[in-house]
Amino acid sequence: MEGVKKGLLVSAIEQADEVEINTLWAVLKYKELGIFKKLKSMALILDVNFEEVLKDVPRDEEERVLDKKTRHLIHDVLIEVSQKEI
């Protein structure tokens, strides 16, 4: 994805198969999960290290994971990958 630091999560999403992409969409859209649990679930789905995923996501000055920016990052990568499969 252009303009985005290719961290572990982005790279893994770009390599995901159709079922994994659909599952990631479901996790992203599920409103009952916070961003931390979403990232943990996505790491499990993609079989990548959760701690490594956390290193690459947007954070504030106090090192807290930024919910909105992280969700938008994931959304944009999923859109791009989903359009390639069409």
N, C-alpha and C positions, 0 to 999 in steps of 0.2 A: 504494500500500500504506500502510495507516495506521501511524503511529508511526515511519516510516522516512524519512530524508532522501532526497528524490527526486533522486538524482544521475543522471549521464548513463547509467550502466549500468541502473539501475532503470527509468528512462524508456524506454530502448531496448527492454528486455525487455517492457515493457507494450505497446509498439507492434509487437512481433514477430509474424510470421505463424506458422502451425502448424508448418511445416517448420523454421523457425528455433528455435522452442520445443523441438521434439523434438531438434534438434541440440545445443542448450544443455543439455538434460537429459543427453545422452550425454557431453558434455564434463565436466559437473559430477560425474557418477558414475564417470568413468574414474579409477581409483585411482593410475595410474602418473604422472599429471601433478600437479605442485605447484600451489598457488593462483596463483602468478605466471603460469605457462604457461596455466592455465585462463582467467584474465582476459584474457590476450593473445589466445587463441583466440576467446573470446566477443566481444571487441572487433572482431575480423576478421569473424566471422559476422554481427554486427549492424551492421557498417560504421560504427563510431564510433572516435574517436581513443583509442588505448590510454593515452596519457599523461593524458588527461582522465579516463578511467575510474579510473586509479590515485589521482587526487586525492580521490575520493569514497568509497573503501573504508575499512573499519575498520583502524586502526593502533594500535600500542602507543606508549608514551612515547618510544621511540627511532625512531619513524616506520616501523617494519617492518609490512608488511601482515599482519594477523591471519588465519590460515588458517581456523580454526573459525568465527569470527564472520562472515567474508566468505562462506564456503560456506553458512552458515545464512541469511544475508541473501538470497543468490541462490536458495536452495532455497525460501524463503518466497515470494519474488516469483514464481517459476516455478509453485508450487502455486496461488497466487492467479490467475495468468493462465490456467493450464491448466483450472481449475474454471470460469472464465468461458466457455470454449470448449465446454463440455459442454452 
